[in-house]
Amino acid sequence: MTERTLEFKDVRIAQILAGRFDENVKLIEKELGLDIIPRGNGFILRGKKERVEKAERLFNELATIIDKGAHLRKYDLSYALKLLKEKEGAIPEVYLDRIEVFSKRQYITPKTRGQKEYVDAIRNYDIAFGIGPAGTGKTYLAMAMAVNALKTQRVSRIILTRPAIEAGEKLGFLPGDIYEKVSPYLRPLYDALYDMMDPNMIEDYIEMGIIEVAPLAYMRGRTLNDAFIILDEAQNSTPEQMKMFLTRIGFDSKAVITGDITQSDLPTGTRSGLIQVIDILKGIEGIKFVYLSRDDVVRHELVQEILKAYERYESKKEKEDSQTSQETPS
């Protein structure tokens, strides 16, 4: 049994670390398996040596980001506990990467090492691919980087696009003009945008053409200069559409392509342009592929459990189908 006293220069930091009604302390105790006693401007840690050392590292790294002005919410702590498994300094490295936006939130940060890698790829490459399951922040972080590029005047406009493919449902005839017709398909892009900019600003920018939201088919024949372009749900693009999109990119532009290669809504027998382009563009300088996993899911914790359950189910079904085909006489 090891006991260690941890003290901070500012009692405010200790209070934030403890959380309201010591809720953070209780979560850390549960996850790391030790006893933590809040005491003045610090904590007493009791437990097995390796667990006490982990808790000490966690508190010190969280104190670093709090001291530099970062917020610490309950879900931030949950993600920080995951980062604790990685190298020392991982938590500040990720949480202090601030993407400034227009909204009252002021800035957005990645929450996992995978998300940090994705954000760095968008910064450092003209074309970046973010591939992974739902909830990994592919679209949200790409949108944050686009809004930041507009805010810092590194681009003069944002172009948001996605294939107009129905996800397993037939919506039938949609009334209205072209923007009203495609709005249901583009809603996720609007949702992210409205979280980062004032609604009146968005409307003004759309009216002025500074922000454009359009279906992928409307990219044909264009050359997109000085723009930040996001192609969302790229797994639903055909190989021809993917080639068309990638060849629209002009000077001083940046493109981010997001998608989940396990969730294509294309007709049976149609190959996904996203799956094909991975092989075609692999190794080309200036293009970066980042693969996110369920470990990068930052939605409600149940989303991760749902993804795991589906993976187990699909793996079991594949084995059963394989056994059935082997047992069936030819």
N, C-alpha and C positions, 0 to 999 in steps of 0.2 A: 504493500500500500504506500502510495506517494502523496505527500501534501505540499502544495506550492501556493504562495501568496502572490497575487498579480495586482499591481497598482498602476493607475494612470494619473498623469499630471492634472487632468481636468475631470472633476466629478461629473460634469455633463456627459462626457464620453462614456463613463461607467454606467450612467443612467440609461443612455441610449442603447448600450450593449445589453443591459439587463432586460429592457423592453417594458412595456406597460404591464403592471402586476407580475413582473418577472417572467413574462411569457417566452422571451428569448432564452432565458436561462433554462427553463423547463424543456424547451425543444432541444437545446444542446445536450442537456443531461440525458434525454431519451435517446438521441442519435449516437452519442459518443460513449454512453454507459459509465458516467462518473457523477460525483456529487459536486455541486457548485453552490457556494454560499456568498451572496452579495454582501460586501462589507465596505461601507464608506465610498471611497473612490476606486474600488477594485473588487476582487473576488478571491475566495479561497477555493482551490481546486483539490479534490480528493478522489483517488482512484488508482487504477493500475498505471504504472509509469508512462507507457506509450499513449494511453488515453488522456492523461494529464498534459502530456507534451502536445498532443493534437489540439486540445482545448486552448492551451496557451498560445499556440500558433494562430488558431482561429481568432481569438480575442485580439491579438496584436495586429493581425492583418486587417481586421474589421475596424480597429481603432484608427489605423492609418487612413482608411477611406473616409471615415467620419470626420477626422481632423482636417481633411481637405475639402469638406463641404458636401460629401455624398450623403444621400438619405439611406436609412436602413429599415426597410419594411420586412414584414414577416416572410414574404416570399423571396426577398433578397437573401435572407438568412438561409432559407432552404437551399437555394442555388449555391450559396457560399459553402455550405456543408459538403456539397458535391465536389466543388473545386478543391476542398481541403485534401482530397485524395491525391491531388497532383503536386507539382513542385512548389517549394516555398515561394511566396510572392505572387502566386497565381491570382489570388483574390484582388489585390490592388491593381494588378496588370489588366484584368478584365473590367472591373467596376469603375476604374478611373478613366476609361476610354469614353469620353462624353461626346455625343453627337448633338450639336446644338440645333434646335428647331424653332419654329415660330410660336408655338403654343405656350400656355402658362407653365407647362411642365419644364420648359426651357431646354432640357436635354434628355436624350435617351441613351442608355448604355447596353452593351451586350451583357448576357447573363451567364454564358458558358464559354469554355475554351473554344468550342466549335463555332459559336457565334462571333467570338473575337477574331478567329481566323477568317471568317466570312467577311466581316467588316474591313479587315486589313486587305483582303483580296480586292474588295470594291475600291478601296483607296488607291491601291498600287497597280491595278491592271485596268486596261481600257475595256476589256470584256471579262466579266466574272459570271460564273454559273454557281447558283446555290441549289443543291439537290438534296432532298431529304423529306421526311414525313411531315404531316400537318402539325402545327404548333411549334415548329423550330425557329420561327421568326424570319423565314426567308423573305416574304413580302414586306413585312413590317420594317425590318432593318434596311432593306433596299430602299424603301420609301423614305426612311429617316435620312439616309445618305443622299438621296435625291433632293430632299427639302433643304438639307444642309448645303449642298452644292449651289442651290439657287440662292439661299440666304447669303452665302459668301461670294456670290457673283462669279463662280467658276463655270457656270452654265447660264444660258439666258432663258431656258425653258425646260419643262419636264414633260415627257411623253410616256403615258401609261397604256399598256395594251395587253390583251390576252385573247386566246382563241374563243370564239363564241360557240362553245360546245356545252350541251346540257349534261349535267352530272347524273345520269341515270333516270332523268325525268323528261317528259315531253311537255314543254310549256305551251305549245300550240301557237296560234296567231297572237301577236302582241301589237296593240294599237299604238299610234303616235308616230313622231318623227324618228329618225335614225337613232338619236341619243336616247330617247325613251325606250326604243326597242332593245337596245343593247345594254341598258342600265342594269338589268338583273344579273347579267354576266359579269359586269365590272364593279358590282357592289363592294366586294372585298377590298378593291383598290381605293374606293372612296372612303371606306371605313378607316383604313390606315391613314389616309390623307387628313380626314377630319380630326384625327387624334393629335395631329402635329401642326395644324394651322387653324386660324380663325375662319369660321364658315363664310363670313363676308369677304375675306381675302381670297378664299378659294373661288368663290363665285366671280369675283372681279378678275382673277387670273385666268379662269377658264374663258371668260368673255373676251379677254385681251389676247388669248392664244398662248399665254405663258405656261399654262397647264393644259394639256390635251389628253383626254381619255377616249380611246377608240378601240374597236375590235381589230384584231391582227390583220384581217383582210384589207383594211384601209391603209396599211403601211406600203402596199405595193406601188412601185413607181416613184417613190420619194427618196430624197437624200437628206438625212437628218444631221445637220451641223449644229455645233455649240449646244448640245442637248444632253440631258440625262434620260436614258430610255430604259424602261423596265418592261420586260416581257414576262408576265405572270402565267402560271399554269401551263408552262411550256410543254409538259408531257402530252398535252392535247393538240399540239401542232403537228402537222404532217412534215415529212422530210423536205418537201417543196416549200412549205411555209417557213420552216426554220432557215433554209438557205436564203429565201427572200428577205427575211427579217435581218439576218446578220449582214447582208450586203447593202442594207439601207444606211448603215452607220457612217457618218461623215466626219469631217475634221472637228477637233476639240469636243468630241462627244464621248460619252461613257455609256456602256450598256450592261445591264444586269439581267440575267435569265434565270428564272426560278421554276422549280417543278418537283414533282414526286413521281419517280419512274414506276412506282408500284400502283399508281392510281389513275391510269389513262382511261378517258371516257371516249376514245376514238372507236369507230365501228370495228367489229371483229375482223381481223385480217389486215388492218391498217397499221403500219409500223409508226411508232412515235418518233417525231423529228428530234426530240431531246435524247432519246436512247441512241439514235444513229449518230448524232453530232458528237457524242462522247468519244467514239472511235475515230471520227474524221478529224477532229481538232486537237486530239491528245498530243501534248508536247509542243504546241505552237507557242512561241514566245509572245507575251502580251495578253495571253488568255489563261485564265485560272479557273479550275474546277474545285469547288469546296463541297465535301459530302458531309451533311449533318445527319445525326442519328437520333434515336429516341432519347438519348442522354441529353440532347439539346432542346428537348421539348420544354417550353416555359409557360404552358397553359396550366390549368388546374391539375393538381397532382394525379387525379383520376384519369386524365388523358393518357399519361404514360402507362398506367395499368391497363387501360383499354387497348393501347397499341401492343403491349406485351401479350395480352390475351388473344388478340387477332393473329399475332405472329405464331403463337403456340397452336392455335386452331388450324391455320393454313399449313403449318409444317406437318401437323398430324394428318390433315386431309391429303397432302401430297404423298405421304408414306402409304396411306390406305389405298389411294388411287394407283400407286405404283405396284403395290402387292396384288391388287385386283387384276391389273393388266398382265402381271406375270402368271397369275393362276388361270386366266382365261385362255382356253386352248385356241390355237390359231387355225 
